[in-house]
Amino acid sequence: MSTSAQRRATHIVDVLIAEFGEGMSLDPAAFRRKFRKMAASPFAFYRGSASLFYADQRGDFADDRFLDERTSRVWIHGDLHAENFGTYMNASGQLVFNVNDFDEAYVGPFTWDLRRFVASVALLGYAKALSDHVITELVTGFARSYLTELRAIAAGGDDAIGSITLENADGVLRRVLQQARLNTRVDLLAAQTTIDNYERRFSLGDGVFEIDGETREKVTAAFAAYLGTLPASSARLRPVEARIKDVVLRKGVGIGSAGLPSYNLLLEGHTQALENDVVIYMKQAQVPAVARHVPDTTVREYFLHQGHRTAESQRALQAHADPWLGYTELDGVGQLVAEVSPYAADLDWADVNEPDELAGVLADLGRAVARMHSVADDESSHDLVDYSTEEAIVAAVDPDEPGFVAHLVEFAHAYGLRAREDHQLFVDLFRNGRLPGI
């Protein structure tokens, strides 16, 4: 291994230990599972190593001429990569295809979202054996679509396309929305529950465990506090008498949730008919990776805890967010609470392979990201960002749009290569026991 590779390997270990060290010591088995998933491919490694990405934004890639006082302080997704998009049923009862998974959301430089996304496009293109030229075209199309939509929003005219719904989607994204429309609450309940003596209960097994009486009392009290965080507009959706029918523990097994406890609660639905029951989750929220690299005490002190941060960020970034979205505390730790939605469907990139089809999808995603960045500003119900983000970004980019697009293209290729090299270093570190404690 070369000296530079050895230095980079040491840096990877240092960043991962700083980010996950406490969790690794508490539940090493969970992190072995997480790291084996990350070892599967460069993209999987990239998904699980946001902390490394943000450490690099303050290092080799720190120079960014499109950032100023305002564009450095935009509500961002925090983990914007190609697999964090899918469908949800919004508070207006409309199926929407949009950005999802806001666990890492924070306030920071808008370009960090775009950089993280375009690097994931480069990794995706490499995995599909696309040429560098094609990857350049895909990133260029995404960047231009993002700017076109953002300008239209800033202008306040009718040119902005808006949310991606069944009314305006086509191609791949329309198929995803149609598939989500076929899903039913009955199917979700059948997959997660059983009926015993005329009452519905959770099924156990596959990472689902019973809890003791003391834990149930704590979860029930946290649920009661959560109800007070729901917006008044969602009151009509609350369960009959807010009755909890069952509670189970789920142990996080995803790349981003290693070692974190999560509880599923089964609630009485709009009526006492069993098919109307609702499943919500209550999961421990974490400090977002990006927060370690944003030295803004105003942002940090705005939130009560990480559950509050996650819920408020999702409400800020997602127009007409999940009406069940809220937050609470359990044993003094912030929790995010939301519905386990039967209408969620993710975009499966395995079904999108040809450049023309990929270009169409990425143009749609560019519009979705622009709308996300524009929602949480002076016209929203949140006062953390008190100016028009779309106007600020357009003002920063318009003097040199070609340079901005070229900047994202160059970053996509450079960081895509770095992520592939880092993945190989990570695999060697992991398999040779150089990640302490696991």
C-alpha positions as CSV (number, residue, x, y, z in Angstrom):
1,M,0.0,0.0,0.0
2,S,1.4,3.4,-0.9
3,T,2.1,6.1,1.7
4,S,-0.9,8.2,0.5
5,A,-3.2,5.2,0.6
6,Q,-2.0,4.4,4.1
7,R,-2.7,8.0,5.2
8,R,-6.2,7.8,3.6
9,A,-6.9,4.4,5.3
10,T,-5.9,5.9,8.7
11,H,-8.2,8.9,8.0
12,I,-11.1,6.5,7.2
13,V,-10.6,4.7,10.5
14,D,-10.4,7.9,12.4
15,V,-13.6,9.3,10.9
16,L,-15.6,6.1,11.4
17,I,-14.5,5.8,15.0
18,A,-15.4,9.4,15.7
19,E,-18.8,8.9,14.2
20,F,-19.7,5.4,15.3
21,G,-17.3,4.5,18.1
22,E,-19.8,4.7,20.9
23,G,-22.3,2.6,19.1
24,M,-19.7,0.1,18.0
25,S,-18.7,-0.4,21.6
26,L,-22.4,-0.8,22.8
27,D,-23.5,-3.2,20.0
28,P,-20.5,-4.5,17.9
29,A,-22.7,-7.2,16.2
30,A,-25.0,-4.5,14.8
31,F,-22.0,-2.6,13.3
32,R,-20.5,-5.8,11.9
33,R,-23.7,-6.2,10.0
34,K,-23.7,-2.6,9.0
35,F,-20.1,-2.7,7.8
36,R,-20.6,-6.0,5.8
37,K,-23.5,-4.2,4.0
38,M,-21.2,-1.3,3.3
39,A,-18.5,-3.6,2.0
40,A,-20.9,-5.0,-0.7
41,S,-20.3,-2.2,-3.2
42,P,-18.9,1.3,-3.6
43,F,-22.4,2.7,-3.6
44,A,-23.3,0.8,-0.4
45,F,-20.1,2.1,1.2
46,Y,-20.9,5.7,0.1
47,R,-24.4,5.4,1.6
48,G,-23.1,4.4,4.9
49,S,-20.2,6.9,5.1
50,A,-21.8,10.3,5.1
51,S,-19.4,11.3,7.9
52,L,-16.4,10.7,5.7
53,F,-18.0,12.7,2.9
54,Y,-18.5,15.7,5.1
55,A,-15.1,15.5,6.6
56,D,-13.8,15.8,3.0
57,Q,-15.9,18.9,2.3
58,R,-13.8,20.7,4.9
59,G,-10.6,19.3,3.4
60,D,-9.6,18.7,-0.2
61,F,-13.0,19.9,-1.6
62,A,-13.5,22.9,0.7
63,D,-13.2,25.6,-2.0
64,D,-16.7,26.6,-3.2
65,R,-17.1,29.9,-4.9
66,F,-20.9,29.6,-5.0
67,L,-21.3,29.8,-1.2
68,D,-22.0,33.1,0.6
69,E,-23.6,34.0,3.9
70,R,-27.0,32.9,2.7
71,T,-26.3,30.0,0.4
72,S,-24.2,28.5,3.3
73,R,-27.3,28.5,5.5
74,V,-30.0,26.6,3.6
75,W,-32.0,23.8,5.0
76,I,-30.5,20.7,3.4
77,H,-31.3,17.0,3.2
78,G,-27.9,16.0,4.5
79,D,-27.8,12.6,2.9
80,L,-29.0,13.3,-0.7
81,H,-28.0,10.3,-2.8
82,A,-29.8,8.5,-5.6
83,E,-31.5,5.9,-3.4
84,N,-33.2,8.5,-1.1
85,F,-36.2,9.1,-3.3
86,G,-39.6,7.5,-3.3
87,T,-43.3,7.9,-2.8
88,Y,-45.4,9.0,0.1
89,M,-49.0,10.0,0.7
90,N,-49.0,13.7,1.7
91,A,-51.3,15.4,4.2
92,S,-53.6,16.4,1.3
93,G,-54.2,12.8,0.4
94,Q,-52.1,13.0,-2.8
95,L,-49.4,10.5,-3.8
96,V,-46.1,12.3,-4.3
97,F,-42.7,11.2,-5.6
98,N,-40.1,13.1,-3.8
99,V,-37.0,13.0,-1.6
100,N,-37.4,10.8,1.5
101,D,-35.4,9.8,4.6
102,F,-34.7,13.1,6.4
103,D,-32.7,11.6,9.3
104,E,-29.6,13.6,8.4
105,A,-31.3,16.9,7.6
106,Y,-29.8,20.1,8.9
107,V,-29.0,23.7,7.9
108,G,-25.8,24.1,5.8
109,P,-24.3,24.8,2.4
110,F,-26.7,24.0,-0.4
111,T,-23.9,22.7,-2.6
112,W,-23.2,19.9,-0.1
113,D,-26.5,18.4,-1.0
114,L,-25.9,18.7,-4.7
115,R,-22.3,17.4,-4.4
116,R,-23.4,14.3,-2.4
117,F,-26.1,13.6,-5.0
118,V,-24.0,13.9,-8.1
119,A,-21.2,11.8,-6.7
120,S,-23.8,9.1,-6.1
121,V,-24.9,9.5,-9.8
122,A,-21.2,8.9,-10.8
123,L,-21.1,5.7,-8.7
124,L,-24.4,4.6,-10.1
125,G,-23.2,5.2,-13.6
126,Y,-20.0,3.3,-13.0
127,A,-21.9,0.3,-11.6
128,K,-23.9,0.3,-14.8
129,A,-20.7,0.5,-16.9
130,L,-21.6,3.9,-18.4
131,S,-18.9,5.9,-19.9
132,D,-17.5,9.1,-18.3
133,H,-19.1,11.1,-21.1
134,V,-22.5,9.7,-20.3
135,I,-22.1,10.3,-16.6
136,T,-21.1,13.9,-17.5
137,E,-24.3,14.3,-19.5
138,L,-26.4,12.9,-16.7
139,V,-25.0,15.2,-14.1
140,T,-25.3,18.1,-16.4
141,G,-28.9,17.4,-17.1
142,F,-29.6,17.1,-13.3
143,A,-27.9,20.4,-12.6
144,R,-29.6,22.3,-15.4
145,S,-33.0,20.9,-14.4
146,Y,-32.4,21.9,-10.8
147,L,-31.5,25.5,-11.8
148,T,-34.4,25.8,-14.3
149,E,-36.9,24.8,-11.6
150,L,-35.3,27.0,-8.9
151,R,-35.4,30.0,-11.2
152,A,-39.1,29.4,-12.0
153,I,-39.9,29.2,-8.3
154,A,-37.9,32.4,-7.6
155,A,-39.7,34.2,-10.4
156,G,-43.1,33.2,-8.9
157,G,-44.7,32.4,-12.3
158,D,-46.3,29.4,-13.8
159,D,-43.2,27.9,-15.2
160,A,-42.4,25.9,-12.1
161,I,-43.5,22.3,-12.5
162,G,-43.9,21.6,-8.8
163,S,-44.4,18.3,-7.0
164,I,-44.1,15.1,-9.0
165,T,-47.5,13.4,-8.9
166,L,-49.7,11.1,-11.0
167,E,-51.0,14.3,-12.8
168,N,-47.6,15.2,-14.2
169,A,-45.2,12.2,-13.9
170,D,-44.3,10.0,-16.8
171,G,-42.0,7.1,-17.6
172,V,-40.3,5.4,-14.7
173,L,-41.6,7.8,-12.0
174,R,-45.1,7.4,-13.1
175,R,-44.8,3.6,-12.8
176,V,-43.4,4.0,-9.3
177,L,-46.4,6.1,-8.3
178,Q,-48.8,3.7,-9.9
179,Q,-47.2,0.8,-8.0
180,A,-47.6,2.7,-4.8
181,R,-51.2,3.4,-5.5
182,L,-51.8,-0.4,-5.7
183,N,-50.6,-0.8,-2.1
184,T,-53.2,-1.0,0.7
185,R,-53.3,-0.7,4.4
186,V,-54.8,-4.2,4.6
187,D,-51.7,-5.7,2.9
188,L,-49.3,-3.8,5.3
189,L,-51.3,-5.0,8.3
190,A,-51.3,-8.6,7.0
191,A,-47.5,-8.5,6.6
192,Q,-46.9,-7.2,10.1
193,T,-49.7,-8.4,12.3
194,T,-52.0,-11.3,13.1
195,I,-55.5,-11.4,14.5
196,D,-56.1,-13.3,17.8
197,N,-59.4,-13.6,19.6
198,Y,-60.9,-10.9,17.3
199,E,-58.1,-8.4,18.0
200,R,-55.0,-7.4,16.0
201,R,-51.5,-7.8,17.4
202,F,-48.0,-7.6,16.0
203,S,-46.4,-10.7,14.7
204,L,-43.0,-11.6,16.3
205,G,-39.8,-12.8,14.7
206,D,-37.4,-11.4,12.1
207,G,-36.1,-8.6,14.3
208,V,-39.4,-8.0,16.1
209,F,-39.5,-8.6,19.8
210,E,-41.9,-8.4,22.8
211,I,-41.3,-5.8,25.4
212,D,-41.8,-5.9,29.2
213,G,-44.4,-3.9,31.1
214,E,-42.0,-1.2,32.3
215,T,-40.8,-0.5,28.8
216,R,-44.4,-0.4,27.5
217,E,-45.3,2.2,30.1
218,K,-42.4,4.4,29.0
219,V,-43.3,4.0,25.4
220,T,-46.9,4.8,26.1
221,A,-46.0,7.9,28.1
222,A,-43.7,9.0,25.2
223,F,-46.6,8.5,22.8
224,A,-48.9,10.7,24.8
225,A,-46.3,13.5,24.7
226,Y,-45.8,12.9,21.0
227,L,-49.5,13.6,20.3
228,G,-49.0,17.2,21.5
229,T,-46.4,17.7,18.7
230,L,-48.8,16.9,15.9
231,P,-50.1,19.9,13.9
232,A,-53.7,20.8,14.5
233,S,-54.5,20.0,10.8
234,S,-53.8,16.3,11.5
235,A,-56.2,16.0,14.4
236,R,-58.9,14.3,12.2
237,L,-56.4,11.5,11.5
238,R,-55.7,10.6,15.1
239,P,-56.8,7.2,16.3
240,V,-60.0,6.5,18.2
241,E,-59.2,7.6,21.8
242,A,-55.5,7.4,20.9
243,R,-55.6,3.7,22.0
244,I,-52.5,1.7,21.7
245,K,-53.3,-1.9,20.8
246,D,-49.8,-3.3,20.8
247,V,-46.1,-2.3,21.0
248,V,-43.0,-4.2,19.9
249,L,-39.3,-3.6,19.7
250,R,-37.6,-3.6,16.3
251,K,-33.8,-3.7,16.2
252,G,-32.3,-1.5,13.4
253,V,-30.7,-3.6,10.7
254,G,-30.4,-1.0,7.9
255,I,-27.1,0.7,6.9
256,G,-28.0,3.9,8.7
257,S,-29.7,2.4,11.8
258,A,-27.2,0.0,13.2
259,G,-27.7,-0.7,16.9
260,L,-30.6,1.8,17.3
261,P,-33.7,0.7,19.1
262,S,-37.0,1.4,17.4
263,Y,-40.6,0.7,18.6
264,N,-43.6,0.0,16.4
265,L,-47.0,0.9,17.9
266,L,-50.3,-0.5,16.6
267,L,-53.1,2.1,17.0
268,E,-56.8,2.0,16.6
269,G,-57.7,3.6,13.3
270,H,-60.5,6.0,12.2
271,T,-63.0,3.4,13.2
272,Q,-63.0,0.1,15.2
273,A,-62.9,-1.9,12.0
274,L,-59.6,-3.9,12.0
275,E,-58.6,-2.9,8.5
276,N,-58.2,0.8,9.6
277,D,-55.5,0.1,12.2
278,V,-52.5,2.3,12.0
279,V,-48.8,1.4,12.5
280,I,-46.4,4.1,13.6
281,Y,-42.8,3.9,14.6
282,M,-40.8,5.6,17.3
283,K,-37.1,5.5,16.7
284,Q,-34.1,7.1,18.4
285,A,-32.7,10.0,16.4
286,Q,-29.0,10.6,15.9
287,V,-26.8,13.6,15.5
288,P,-26.5,14.2,11.7
289,A,-23.1,13.7,10.2
290,V,-23.2,17.2,8.6
291,A,-23.8,18.9,12.0
292,R,-20.2,18.2,13.0
293,H,-19.0,20.4,10.2
294,V,-21.4,23.4,10.6
295,P,-20.2,25.6,13.4
296,D,-23.4,27.6,13.8
297,T,-24.6,27.7,17.4
298,T,-27.9,29.3,16.3
299,V,-28.8,26.2,14.3
300,R,-27.7,23.8,17.0
301,E,-29.6,25.6,19.8
302,Y,-32.8,25.8,17.7
303,F,-33.7,22.2,18.3
304,L,-34.8,20.6,21.6
305,H,-33.2,17.3,20.7
306,Q,-32.4,15.2,17.6
307,G,-36.0,13.9,17.3
308,H,-37.2,17.4,17.2
309,R,-34.6,18.3,14.6
310,T,-35.5,15.4,12.4
311,A,-39.3,16.1,12.5
312,E,-38.9,19.8,12.0
313,S,-36.5,19.3,9.2
314,Q,-38.8,17.0,7.4
315,R,-41.7,19.4,7.8
316,A,-39.5,22.2,6.5
317,L,-38.2,20.3,3.5
318,Q,-41.3,18.4,2.5
319,A,-44.4,20.3,1.5
320,H,-47.5,18.7,3.0
321,A,-45.5,16.2,5.1
322,D,-46.8,13.0,6.7
323,P,-49.6,14.1,9.0
324,W,-48.4,11.5,11.6
325,L,-44.9,13.1,11.8
326,G,-43.9,14.3,15.2
327,Y,-41.4,13.8,18.0
328,T,-41.0,12.9,21.6
329,E,-38.5,11.7,24.2
330,L,-37.9,8.3,25.6
331,D,-35.5,7.9,28.6
332,G,-34.4,11.5,27.9
333,V,-33.4,10.7,24.3
334,G,-35.0,12.4,21.3
335,Q,-37.3,10.2,19.2
336,L,-38.8,10.6,15.7
337,V,-42.3,9.4,15.3
338,A,-44.1,8.8,12.0
339,E,-46.4,6.4,10.2
340,V,-45.2,3.1,8.7
341,S,-46.9,4.1,5.5
342,P,-48.5,1.5,3.2
343,Y,-48.0,3.9,0.3
344,A,-44.2,4.0,0.3
345,A,-42.5,2.7,-2.8
346,D,-38.8,3.4,-3.7
347,L,-37.3,4.0,-7.1
348,D,-35.5,0.8,-8.1
349,W,-32.5,1.8,-10.1
350,A,-32.0,-1.7,-11.3
351,D,-35.0,-1.0,-13.6
352,V,-33.4,2.1,-15.1
353,N,-30.4,1.4,-17.2
354,E,-30.4,3.2,-20.6
355,P,-28.9,6.7,-20.8
356,D,-32.1,8.3,-22.2
357,E,-34.2,6.8,-19.5
358,L,-31.7,7.7,-16.8
359,A,-31.6,11.3,-18.1
360,G,-35.3,11.7,-17.8
361,V,-35.4,10.4,-14.2
362,L,-32.5,12.6,-13.2
363,A,-34.1,15.7,-14.7
364,D,-37.2,15.0,-12.6
365,L,-35.0,14.5,-9.5
366,G,-33.3,17.8,-10.2
367,R,-36.7,19.5,-10.0
368,A,-37.6,17.7,-6.8
369,V,-34.4,18.8,-5.1
370,A,-35.0,22.4,-6.2
371,R,-38.4,22.3,-4.7
372,M,-37.1,20.8,-1.5
373,H,-34.4,23.6,-1.2
374,S,-37.1,26.3,-1.8
375,V,-39.7,25.1,0.6
376,A,-38.0,25.9,4.0
377,D,-37.4,29.6,3.8
378,D,-39.1,32.9,4.7
379,E,-42.4,31.8,3.3
380,S,-42.6,28.6,5.4
381,S,-43.8,28.2,9.0
382,H,-40.2,27.9,10.2
383,D,-38.0,30.9,11.2
384,L,-34.6,29.3,11.2
385,V,-34.0,30.3,7.6
386,D,-35.7,33.7,7.2
387,Y,-35.0,34.6,3.6
388,S,-35.8,33.3,0.2
389,T,-33.4,30.4,-0.4
390,E,-34.3,30.1,-4.1
391,E,-33.5,33.7,-4.7
392,A,-30.3,33.5,-2.8
393,I,-29.1,30.4,-4.7
394,V,-30.1,31.8,-8.1
395,A,-28.2,35.0,-7.3
396,A,-25.1,33.1,-6.4
397,V,-25.2,30.8,-9.5
398,D,-26.5,33.0,-12.3
399,P,-23.3,35.0,-12.9
400,D,-21.6,31.7,-13.9
401,E,-24.1,29.0,-14.6
402,P,-21.7,27.1,-16.9
403,G,-19.0,27.2,-14.2
404,F,-21.5,25.9,-11.6
405,V,-22.5,23.0,-13.8
406,A,-18.9,22.2,-14.6
407,H,-18.1,22.4,-10.9
408,L,-20.7,19.6,-10.2
409,V,-19.5,17.5,-13.1
410,E,-15.9,17.7,-12.0
411,F,-16.9,16.9,-8.4
412,A,-19.0,13.9,-9.4
413,H,-16.1,12.3,-11.3
414,A,-13.5,13.2,-8.7
415,Y,-15.5,12.1,-5.7
416,G,-16.9,9.0,-7.4
417,L,-13.3,7.8,-8.0
418,R,-12.4,8.6,-4.4
419,A,-15.4,6.7,-3.1
420,R,-14.5,3.6,-5.2
421,E,-10.9,3.8,-3.9
422,D,-12.1,4.4,-0.3
423,H,-14.4,1.4,-0.6
424,Q,-11.5,-0.9,-1.4
425,L,-9.5,0.5,1.5
426,F,-12.5,0.1,3.8
427,V,-12.9,-3.6,2.8
428,D,-9.3,-4.3,3.5
429,L,-9.5,-2.5,6.8
430,F,-12.6,-4.4,7.9
431,R,-11.6,-7.8,6.8
432,N,-8.2,-7.5,8.4
433,G,-9.5,-6.4,11.8
434,R,-8.3,-2.8,11.7
435,L,-11.7,-1.3,12.8
436,P,-11.3,-1.5,16.6
437,G,-14.0,-3.2,18.7
438,I,-15.8,-5.2,16.1
